[in-house]
Amino acid sequence: MGLTQPTMGRRLQSLEKLVGCKLLRRTSIGYILTEEGMAVLSHAERMEEEALAFERQLAAHDGEVNGTLRVSALDWLASHVLAPVIARLQQRHSRMVVELSTEPRLLSLDRRETDLVFCFNRFEEAYVVQRRLTLAHYGVYASRAYLEQRGEPHPSTGGAGHGLITMDAALSHQADVVWLTERLPKARIMGCSSSRHVQARMCAEGGGLAVLPLQVAESTPGLEQVDLGEPPPDRDIWLGYHRDFQHHPRLRVLLDAVEAALSFELPKSMNRAFPTRAS
C-alpha cells in the first residue's frame, strides 16, 4: 500500500475507534481478523470493488494518450516482442508510461494490479475481454561443445547419458516440460529455472538440453537446434484486459502497435520467432 508500518497501525486504530469495536488482533504472525472483523469483511470487499470500478471507469473516459499503462507478460515475450514495440510507441506518445512486469504470478485485472495481461492460458473471469494473439513455437537446443561430448540424443535410447534443463518444480506441468521428459525419460534433469533466458544461458554453457522459444534461442550465441523426431508442442498466447478498460486510448494504441508488429514485422525480423509450420 506504500505505507510504513507505524502509519498503517495508526490508521487501523482510527478505524476501530470510529466503528467502536476491535476489528483486528495482533499476533506473533501478524494481524488476524476478530469475529467482528470477519462479520464485516464482505462489506469491505464490496467497497473495494466499487472503488476500483470507479477508478477504472474514470480512466476509461480519459481521452488523452498519457499516464501509466501496466502490462504483465511472460519474461521472454516481454523482452523480445513487447519491449521494442513499447520503446517505439513511447517515442510517439511521450506522456505515456508503460510499466512492463514479468512477475511469474498472474496479476489481477480486477484489482488493477495490471491493465493488460499476455499469458498462455485463457481467462475464466467474466469481466475479462480476451483473444488469442499468436502461437509461440519451440525447439530443442544444446551447445556444440555439449553435443560433441555426449553426442546427439535420440528418443530410441530414452536420452540415456544426457542432461536436461527445464522449468522449475512449480511449472513442471507445462506442455514442453512434459513433452521433453516423455521423449527422453532416461535423461537426468541437471538444472531448472522459471526464466527462459536463464535456461538458454545454462544450455549455451553446456549444461544440457533445453526446450526454448525460438526467438530466445536465436538471440543466444552458441546454441544449436536438436532434432528429436518431432517439434515440441506450440503454445497459444492470449491477451486479456478488463471490460471497463477496453476503450481506453492507452490500451488501444498499445494493442494496435503489438498487432502491427506481429503482422508487418514478422516477414522481416520475426519470421523465425513465430514461423508457420506445415501440417
Beta strands, then each sheet from edge to edge (+ up, - down):
strand 1: 24-27
strand 2: 30-33
strand 3: 67-72
strand 4: 96-101
strand 5: 116-119
strand 6: 128-136
strand 7: 138-143
strand 8: 163-166
strand 9: 188-192
strand 10: 209-213
strand 11: 223-226
strand 12: 235-242
sheet 1: 1+ 2-
sheet 2: 4+ 3+ 5+ 12- 6+
sheet 3: 9+ 8+ 10+ 7- 11+
end
